[in-house]
Amino acid sequence: MIGKLIRWLIVFPLLGLLLYLGHPFLLRAMGRYLVTEDRLQKADAIVVLAGDGGVGRTLEAVRLYQDGYAPRVILTHQRLPKGYDALVRLGVTVPEERNIQWMVLKAMRVPAGVVLQVDERADSTAGEMAYLAPFLREHRIDTVILVTDRSHSTRATKILARAAGGRIGIFSRPTRYDTFDPERWWHSRNDAKEVLLEYGKLLDYLMQSVNPGFSGLFKGGSSSAVPAERTF
């Protein structure tokens, strides 16, 4: 009995020391896993996922288009923000994300004829991909460059691959205008919130992969943990 106690008294401090010394490596690994950035290759289209307010991801797509990586740009569509309908009834005009995306595209002289739009509004990344996958098949698009935020890129790539049944070539390209730092995310309150929410949503994704009837804990990104435009 005393021997076991002595062993535990030795083991616990050693475990604590290992965790203390190793936690930066574990935290960095957590941040890095969320970021999927493939080597850029030419594709049939650049897909801009909704959910960042319409600027950073769209501007990344513009740069890729201007550099000749794809001849078309595809915009997905998200739900209207809460209270938007009330503003409309009051006669107040506020541009939604799709309008802002078009403002960026026009300002950067991207021809309107190269832009395709998914009309259905999604309330989650899974819903977004459920509309996007058949849209790509309908337009005979076999390869895409997927543009989203850095911390969202791994989950988005996995969900699109599943929705497309592995029939679409996906090159993940997080926007260069996203400030998320996978190497030091725990030093930033906003980055830490993103990481926690993303791992929660990854858990949802895994649960839904195993049990399609599982409705999810983070459906629609309604958590108040991060700003609304970053909860898609």
C-alpha positions as CSV (number, residue, x, y, z in Angstrom):
1,M,0.0,0.0,0.0
2,I,2.8,2.4,1.0
3,G,4.7,1.3,-2.1
4,K,1.8,2.2,-4.4
5,L,1.4,5.6,-2.7
6,I,5.0,6.3,-3.2
7,R,4.8,5.4,-6.9
8,W,1.8,7.7,-7.4
9,L,3.5,10.5,-5.5
10,I,6.3,10.1,-8.1
11,V,4.1,9.6,-11.2
12,F,1.7,12.5,-10.6
13,P,4.4,15.2,-10.3
14,L,6.1,13.8,-13.4
15,L,2.9,13.9,-15.4
16,G,2.3,17.4,-14.2
17,L,5.8,18.4,-15.3
18,L,5.4,16.8,-18.7
19,L,2.1,18.6,-19.3
20,Y,3.6,21.9,-18.2
21,L,6.6,21.5,-20.5
22,G,4.6,20.0,-23.3
23,H,1.5,22.2,-23.4
24,P,2.9,24.7,-25.9
25,F,3.5,21.9,-28.4
26,L,0.0,20.5,-27.8
27,L,-1.6,23.9,-28.2
28,R,0.3,24.6,-31.4
29,A,-0.8,21.2,-32.7
30,M,-4.4,22.0,-32.0
31,G,-4.1,25.3,-33.9
32,R,-2.2,23.8,-36.8
33,Y,-4.8,21.0,-37.2
34,L,-7.5,23.6,-37.9
35,V,-5.6,25.1,-40.8
36,T,-5.5,23.2,-44.1
37,E,-3.6,25.1,-46.9
38,D,-2.8,23.1,-50.0
39,R,-0.3,23.9,-52.7
40,L,-2.0,26.2,-55.1
41,Q,-3.0,24.6,-58.5
42,K,-5.2,25.8,-61.3
43,A,-8.8,24.8,-60.9
44,D,-12.2,25.2,-62.6
45,A,-13.4,27.7,-60.1
46,I,-12.7,29.6,-56.9
47,V,-15.4,29.1,-54.2
48,V,-15.8,31.9,-51.7
49,L,-17.6,30.6,-48.6
50,A,-20.0,32.9,-46.9
51,G,-19.7,34.0,-43.3
52,D,-16.9,36.6,-42.9
53,G,-18.9,39.7,-43.8
54,G,-17.9,39.7,-47.4
55,V,-14.4,41.2,-47.5
56,G,-11.4,39.0,-46.6
57,R,-12.4,35.9,-48.4
58,T,-13.7,37.8,-51.4
59,L,-10.5,39.7,-51.7
60,E,-8.5,36.5,-51.5
61,A,-10.6,35.1,-54.4
62,V,-10.0,38.3,-56.4
63,R,-6.2,37.8,-56.0
64,L,-6.4,34.2,-57.1
65,Y,-8.5,35.1,-60.1
66,Q,-6.2,37.9,-61.1
67,D,-3.2,35.5,-60.8
68,G,-4.9,33.1,-63.2
69,Y,-5.7,30.2,-60.9
70,A,-9.3,29.8,-62.1
71,P,-11.6,31.3,-64.7
72,R,-14.7,31.5,-62.4
73,V,-15.6,32.7,-59.0
74,I,-18.5,31.1,-57.0
75,L,-20.3,32.9,-54.1
76,T,-22.2,30.9,-51.6
77,H,-25.0,32.4,-49.6
78,Q,-25.8,32.6,-45.9
79,R,-28.9,33.4,-43.8
80,L,-29.8,37.0,-43.2
81,P,-28.5,38.4,-39.9
82,K,-31.1,38.7,-37.0
83,G,-33.1,41.9,-37.3
84,Y,-32.5,42.4,-41.0
85,D,-36.1,41.9,-41.9
86,A,-37.1,44.5,-39.3
87,L,-34.8,47.0,-40.9
88,V,-36.4,46.4,-44.3
89,R,-39.8,46.9,-42.8
90,L,-38.6,50.2,-41.4
91,G,-37.3,51.3,-44.8
92,V,-33.7,51.1,-43.8
93,T,-31.3,49.8,-46.4
94,V,-28.3,47.9,-45.1
95,P,-26.1,45.9,-47.5
96,E,-25.9,42.2,-46.7
97,E,-22.8,40.1,-47.2
98,R,-23.6,39.2,-50.9
99,N,-23.9,43.0,-51.7
100,I,-20.6,43.6,-50.0
101,Q,-19.0,40.8,-52.0
102,W,-20.2,42.4,-55.2
103,M,-18.9,45.7,-54.2
104,V,-15.4,44.2,-53.7
105,L,-15.6,42.3,-57.0
106,K,-16.6,45.4,-59.0
107,A,-14.1,47.6,-57.3
108,M,-11.3,45.1,-58.2
109,R,-12.6,44.9,-61.8
110,V,-13.6,41.2,-61.8
111,P,-16.0,40.8,-64.8
112,A,-19.6,40.0,-63.6
113,G,-19.8,37.3,-66.3
114,V,-17.2,35.1,-64.5
115,V,-19.1,35.1,-61.2
116,L,-21.6,32.3,-60.3
117,Q,-23.9,32.5,-57.4
118,V,-25.5,29.8,-55.2
119,D,-28.9,31.3,-54.5
120,E,-30.0,29.0,-51.6
121,R,-29.3,30.5,-48.1
122,A,-27.5,28.2,-45.7
123,D,-27.4,28.4,-41.9
124,S,-24.3,26.3,-41.4
125,T,-21.2,25.1,-43.2
126,A,-22.9,21.7,-43.7
127,G,-25.9,23.3,-45.2
128,E,-23.7,25.5,-47.4
129,M,-21.9,22.4,-48.8
130,A,-25.2,20.6,-49.3
131,Y,-26.2,23.3,-51.7
132,L,-22.7,23.8,-53.2
133,A,-22.0,20.2,-54.1
134,P,-24.9,19.8,-56.6
135,F,-24.3,23.3,-57.9
136,L,-20.8,22.2,-58.8
137,R,-22.0,19.1,-60.6
138,E,-24.7,21.1,-62.4
139,H,-22.0,23.5,-63.8
140,R,-19.6,20.6,-64.5
141,I,-17.0,21.9,-62.2
142,D,-14.5,19.2,-61.2
143,T,-11.9,21.1,-59.2
144,V,-12.2,24.1,-56.9
145,I,-10.0,26.3,-54.8
146,L,-11.9,26.6,-51.5
147,V,-11.5,30.0,-49.8
148,T,-12.4,30.5,-46.2
149,D,-10.9,31.6,-42.9
150,R,-7.8,29.8,-41.6
151,S,-9.4,28.2,-38.6
152,H,-12.4,27.1,-40.7
153,S,-10.4,25.6,-43.5
154,T,-9.9,22.0,-42.2
155,R,-13.6,21.5,-41.3
156,A,-14.9,23.2,-44.5
157,T,-12.6,21.0,-46.7
158,K,-13.8,17.8,-44.9
159,I,-17.5,18.7,-45.2
160,L,-17.3,19.6,-48.9
161,A,-15.4,16.4,-49.6
162,R,-18.1,14.3,-47.9
163,A,-20.9,16.3,-49.6
164,A,-19.4,15.8,-53.0
165,G,-18.8,12.1,-52.4
166,G,-15.1,12.5,-53.2
167,R,-15.9,13.5,-56.8
168,I,-14.6,17.1,-56.6
169,G,-10.9,18.0,-56.4
170,I,-10.5,20.5,-53.5
171,F,-7.6,22.8,-53.0
172,S,-7.9,24.6,-49.6
173,R,-6.8,28.2,-49.6
174,P,-7.4,30.1,-46.4
175,T,-7.5,33.9,-47.0
176,R,-4.2,35.7,-46.4
177,Y,-6.2,38.5,-44.8
178,D,-7.2,36.4,-41.8
179,T,-5.2,37.2,-38.7
180,F,-5.7,33.8,-36.9
181,D,-2.4,32.6,-35.6
182,P,-2.2,28.8,-35.1
183,E,1.1,29.1,-33.3
184,R,0.0,31.5,-30.6
185,W,-3.8,31.3,-30.6
186,W,-4.1,30.9,-26.9
187,H,-2.6,34.4,-26.4
188,S,-5.6,36.0,-28.3
189,R,-9.0,36.0,-26.8
190,N,-10.7,36.0,-30.3
191,D,-8.4,33.3,-31.6
192,A,-9.0,31.1,-28.5
193,K,-12.8,31.5,-29.0
194,E,-12.4,30.4,-32.6
195,V,-10.4,27.3,-31.7
196,L,-12.9,26.2,-29.0
197,L,-15.9,26.7,-31.3
198,E,-14.2,25.0,-34.2
199,Y,-13.3,21.9,-32.2
200,G,-16.9,21.8,-31.0
201,K,-18.1,21.9,-34.6
202,L,-15.5,19.3,-35.6
203,L,-17.0,17.1,-32.9
204,D,-20.4,17.7,-34.4
205,Y,-19.1,16.7,-37.8
206,L,-17.6,13.5,-36.5
207,M,-20.8,12.6,-34.6
208,Q,-22.9,13.3,-37.8
209,S,-20.5,11.1,-39.8
210,V,-21.1,8.2,-37.5
211,N,-24.8,8.9,-36.8
212,P,-26.5,10.9,-39.7
213,G,-29.5,11.4,-37.4
214,F,-27.5,13.5,-34.9
215,S,-28.7,17.1,-35.1
216,G,-25.6,18.7,-33.8
217,L,-24.8,20.9,-30.8
218,F,-23.6,23.9,-32.9
219,K,-26.1,23.9,-35.7
220,G,-26.4,27.2,-37.4
221,G,-23.5,28.7,-35.5
222,S,-25.8,30.4,-33.0
223,S,-23.3,30.3,-30.2
224,S,-22.5,33.7,-28.7
225,A,-18.9,32.7,-28.3
226,V,-17.7,34.6,-31.3
227,P,-19.1,37.5,-33.5
228,A,-22.0,36.5,-35.7
229,E,-20.0,36.8,-38.9
230,R,-17.5,34.2,-37.7
231,T,-19.9,31.5,-36.5
232,F,-20.7,29.9,-39.8
